[in-house]
Amino acid sequence: MVPRDEMDKREFLKGSAVTAAAMMMQGFTTRSAAADDAVPRTNWAGNYHYSTNKVLQPASLAEAQDAVRSVTGVRALGTRHSFNGIADSQIAQISTLQLKDVHLDPNGHSVTVGAGIRYGDLAVQLDAKGFALHNLASLPHISVGGACATATHGSGMGNGNLATAVTAVEFVAADGSVHTLSREKDGDRFHGAVVGLGALGIVTHITVAMQPRFEMTQVVYQDLPFSELEHHFADIMGAGYSVSLFTDWQNGHAGEVWIKRRVDHGGSAAPPSLFYNAVLAKTKLHPIVGHPAEACTDQLNTVGPWYERLPHFKLNFTPSSGQELQTEYFVPFERGYEAIRAVETLRDKITPHLFITELRAIAADDLWMSMAYKRPSLAIHFTWKPESDAIATLLPQIEAKLKPFSARPHWAKVFAMNSSQLQPLYPRMKDFRALAQEFDPGGKFRNGFLRDHVYSV
């Protein structure tokens, strides 16, 4: 998550504006990748090149139905923040980025949104109406549909991932029919559909629960000894509404501890100068030592709205493209300290290829394919340098260290585990395959990623 330099940033934003304008004018079309206004054919990081140039861009539910009916195979494409082939297709992709309508239900404390809207854009609209979401990821640039489909999360011991706020999901099945599954009416089937990995259909709208808006502060501490985690792990990870530890795995410490506190929970109180022997930072910091902090959300205990503190990075700063890879594993929280120490044994192999690792907690949930299904979790996140070959060699070694902890990899990031290793980690995977088969009997939404990691036995 390394910010672009200013020249790259201006060029990227300029290109994004041209693309957005073209999309608005042309509506539902099929684009060639060679066109100036084409949807980019690589993911956000540039490490994965999509296998098709056929990108359909519906601007309404009816157009999404037509798009699904028009092809024999297709995958949904959002803001392209996945680091693997989960959104890839050999035949066609359907971009959801024009599906970004917002329908507020103040009395029901919920909002129904187009799947392509970015969390950062939605948050501004909700806050203006006096509402908030319970959680946000470290990047506000990701789409609601893509984040929920992959159980992308945010952090906090008491906070479920972003998909846990979903109360209903609308999608277009393989035959073009529209289906809505809700928490209220569909029970267990709903739990199977929310983190759907794109296997049930093209998600067009999602309804999420809201709460009254709130304000937050953020403080950063430096140099937390890992030895403090042995006896105070839960206290440290639960010291705020959301807590993140950043480490390069050297010297047995977390170089930075980011603590995000709600003002209505006492979060505006002056922070102590020491936190488990870590020292309060007096200047604003970036998670990666030496990088400029202007792209980061405000720190130093200043009060601001929830959506300007929960993410690590500001919406108006676009993170780097093509300069990093990401990996993440989820282990049971109660064994989090052991898992950290297990990974630490590989520090001299990991650190040369690493920008930074983030450690954060996430609450358990009931969503069948969520990495936090039925267990409070510690997420161990690696932001890698763009060194694919070296990382491919490292991942099996890391996974071997984490095997005793039944580590589940993030569905949208790079990992080495195959289907035989993944399936025992998900007790409802067989049920998930059956649910997907119901809406996609011919496999229109299956791609290489799903075949390799979900369907292959």
N, C-alpha and C positions, 0 to 999 in steps of 0.2 A: 504494500500500500504506500508506495513512494510517490509523492506529488510530482507532477510534470514541472519542467522549468517553464518560465513564463511564455517563451515563444511557442513551445509545444502546446501549452494550454490554450493560447489564443487560436492556434490553427485547428485544434481539436474542436473547440466550441464553435468556431466558424463553420467547420464541416458539419457538425451536428445540427446547426441551425438551418443550413441548406437542405439537409436530408429531411428534417422535420417539416419544412415549408413544402417541399416536393410531395411528401406523403399527404399532407393536408389537402393539396390541390388535386391529387390524382385518385384518392380513395382506394378502392379495392382493385389492385392490379397485380400482374406478375412482372417481376423485374429481372433484368439480366445483371449479373454481377459486374459486367463491364460498364454499366451506365454510371454517369457521374453521381447520381442521387441514389445509387443502390444501397440496400441494407448491407452493412459490412459482412464479408464472408469469413471473417475470423471472429473468435470470441474476444471479449474485452482485453484479455491479457496478450492476445496474439499467439498463444501457444497451440491453438487448435484451429484447423481450417475446415470449414463445413464442406460436406460432400456434394451439395447441390447448389445450383444457381437459381433455382426456382423458389421465389419467396412471395407468398401471397399475403396481402396486407388489408384485411377486412377492417372496416370502420364501424360495423354494427353487428348485432347478433345474426341478422339475416344473411349478411355477407359472409360471416364466419361459417354458417351452415352451407352456403354455396361453395365456399372454399374447400371444406371437408369433403363434400360430395364430388368435387371436381378432380380429385387425385386418388391414387391407389395406395399411397403411403405418405405419411406426413408427421412432423413433429412441431410442437409449439416452440417459438423463439421469443424471448423477452428482451431484457437489457444485456444479454450475452455475458453475464457474470459467472457462468459455469466454466470450470477449468478442464473439463473432460467432454466426452461425446454424448452426454445425456440429451442435448437438444439437437443432435445431428440427424440427418436423413439422407438417404441415397436418392430420394424422389422429390420431396418438396418440404418446405417449412412454412408455417403460418406465423407471421409476426403479430404479436398482440399489442404493439405500441400505440396503435390508434384507438384501442379500447381503453379509454381513460376517463369515462364519465363518472360522476360522483353524485350519489343520491343519499342524502342525510335523513335519518329517522330519529329525531331528538327524543321523542317519547319512548321509542324502543331502545334507545342508547346503542344504536348500531348505524353503520354506514355501508352501503352497497357500492362497489367501485368496479370499473373496468379492470380486467386483469393486468393490463399493461401500464397502469399508472405507477409512478415511482413513489416509494414511501416518503421521500423528502417533499415531493409536491403535494401529496395527500395531507401530510402533517401540517403544512402551512394553512391549508383550507380548514382542517378540523380545529386547529388552535384558534383561528379567527372566529369560530362559532362557539368557542368555549369548551371544546372537547379534546381528548387525547387518546392515544393508544397506550397499551400497557408496556410495550417494549419496542425497541428499534435495533436493527443491526448496526455494526460499526460503520457501515457505508449506507447513507440514505439514498444512494443512487439506484438501488435495485428495485425491480418491479414487485408488486404485491403478488401477482400470480406465480412468478418464478420462485420467489422466496418461500411461499407456502408450499409449493409443490415439492420442494427439496428439504423442508424442515429447517431452513435457515433461521438464525435464532436470536441474536442479541445475548444478553447475559443477566444474571441475578439469581441467587439461590431460590427466591420465591417467585421467579418469573418463568413462565413457559415460553417456548419458542414462538415465533411470529404466527405460526399456523394454529396455535392454541386459542387465538382470539377469533378464529373463523367460526361463524355460526351457520353459514350456508355457502354452498359452492354450486355454480351453474356451469355446465359444460356441454359441448356438442359431441355426441357419440359418433361412431364410425359411419352410421347410415345418415348422418345429418340431423338426427333428432336432438332435441334439447332436453336436458335433465337437470333438476335441482335437488340436491340432497342437503338436508338440514339437520342440525344437532337436535332440534325439537322433535322432528317427525321420523327421522331415519336411524337414530341410535347408532348401533354398531357399524352399519354400512357407511354411515357418515364418517366414522372414525377411520374407516379404510380408504375413503375417497380424498380426504383433505390433503395429505401428503401423497399425492397420486403419481408422482414421477412422470407425469404426462402420459400414463398408460391407459387411462380411462377415456380420454378425449381432450379436446381443446377447451381449456377453462376460459370462459368469457367474462364472468362476473363473480365476485366474492363479497360476501357480507361478513363484516368483522365487528366485534363488540367495541364500544367506546366507553370511556370514563370521563369525568370532569377534568379539564385541563389542570396541569400542575406545573410548578416551577422547581428548578433543580440547581444544585451547585456541583462543581467538580474540583477535586484536589488531587495532586500527584505527590507521592512519596518516592524517595530514591533509596536503592540498596537495601532491600529486604532480604535477610539471610534465609536460605531455604530451611535451615535448622528450626526457625520459628514455626514453619508449617507442620512440623511433626506433632506438636502438642496443641497448636492453635489454628489448625487448618480451617475449620468451620467458622471460627470467630473472624479470621482474616477475610475469607471469601464472603462472609455475611456482614461486613462492616459498613456496607452501603446498599442502596437499592440495586446497584450494579457495580461489580468490582472486577478489574482486569489486572493480571500480573504479566509483565513483559520480561523476557529473559533471552540471553544469547547462549545459555547453558554453561557459561564459564564462571568460575569463581564461586560456585555454590550460592547464587543469589538471584533475586529478581531485580533487575536494574531499575524498574519503575513499577509502582502500584497506582492505578487510576481508580479513584473512589468517586462514584456518582451518587449524590444524596438528594432526596426529595425535601423541599423546604417544609412541606406540611408534616414531615416526619422528623423535624429538627435539623434539617440539612443546611440551614444558614448559620448555625453556630460556628464559632471560630474553631478550626481544627487544631488538634494538639501538634506540637512541633515534632514529636516522635510517634511512630506507629510500629510497634513490635520491632524496635531498633532501626526502622527505616526513617529517613529524615525528610521533613516537609520541603518540597521544592518551592523556591522563591521566584522562579521564572517559568514561563510557559514552555512545555516540552513536547517533542515528537516522540512516539514510541521507539523510533530508531535513533540512537544517539548520533548527533551531528547533523541530522536533517532539520531544515527550518520548520518551525511549528505553526506558521501562519495558516496552513490548511486544517489544523486541528481545532476542534471545538474548544470554547473558552474554559479556562481553568482558574486557579488562584482563588477559589471559593466565591467567584462572582455569580450572582443569581441570574438565571435565564430560563426561557421556556423549555419544557421537556424535550422538544425535538431539536434543540440546539445544545443539549448536554448528553442525551443518551447515545448518539453516534460518536465515534471518535473523530470523524472528519466532517467538514462542512459541505453542504450541498453545492455551493457555488464554486468549490474547488473540485475539479474532476481528477480522481486518482489516476495513477499511471496506467498506460496501456502498453503491453508488451515488455514490461520490465520486472515481472514477478510471476511466480506460481504459488498456489496455496494447497495445503493439505491440512486435514483436521480429523482427530479421532476423539470419540466420546467413551469415557470409562465411568463405571459407577463412582459416584461422588465419595462414598465412604472409603474407597480405595485410591482416591486421587493422589494422596501424598506418595504412596507406594509407586504409582504409575509414573509420577514425576521423577522419582529417583531412578526408576528403571530406564527411562529415556535418557536421563543424565549420563548414564554409563557410556553412551555413544557421543558425548559432547564433542570430542575432538574430530569425529567424522562429520557431525552435523554442522557445527559452527562455520566452517569455511564456505558453506553453500547457503547460509541462512541470512536473511535480513533480520528477522525477529520471530520469537515464539510468544504467543499470547495464551494465558491460562485463565479460564473463566468458568463459572458455574451456570447450570441451566436446570430448571425444575423438571420433574417427571411429567409425562402426559399419557394420554390414551390413544394416540394416533398410531395406527399399526406400523407404518414405515418410518416413523420418526426415530432419529438416533437416540432420543431420550425416552423412548417407549418404556413405560412402567419402571423407570429408574431415574432418580436424581443423578445428574451427570456432571463430570468435569470435562470440559472441552480443551484439548491440547492442540493448538493451532500453529502451523508453521507457515510463515511467509518466506518463500524461497527466492533466491536469485534465479534468473532465467537460465538455469543450467539443467536442462531436461535429462540428459544422460546420467549425470551425477546423481540427480534426485531419484531417477528410476532405480539406480543401484542401492540407494539409501533406504527407500521405502520398505522393502521386505525386511530389512534389519530392524527398523523401527517397529514394524508390525509384529515381528517375532518377540520383541521386548514387551509389547502390549498384549500379546495373546493371552497370558494368564488373567487379564482383566476384561476379557470379552469386548475388546474395543470395537466400536462401530465407526466406520469412516463416513465423513460427510459425503452425501450422494453427489454433490456438484463439484467436488474438488479431486485432486489427483491422489490415487491410492493404488496399491498393487493387489489387494485381496480379490480372489476370484469367487465365483458363485458358490462353490462348495464350502468356502470359508464364511461367506456372508449369510447363507440361509439359516444356519443354526442360531445366528444372532437375532433373528426376527421370528418370534413364535407365530406370528400371523401371516407370514409370507405366502403360504399356500392359500389362505383365505383371500389375500390380496390378488393373487393370480386369478382366482375364480371370479372375483369382483370385476377385474379388468376384462376377463373373457366375456362377461355378461354384456358389456357395452362395446366391446371390440372383438367380436368372435373371429374375424378374419385376420387380425393382427395388423390393421392399418397403422396403428400408433406404435408398433414395436420397431425398435431399431437395434443396431449392434450392441449398444450399451445395455439395453434392457434384456436382450437375449443372453448376453454374457453374464449379467449380474443378478437377474431376477428369474428368468425363465429356464435357463440351463440348469439341469439337475445332475 
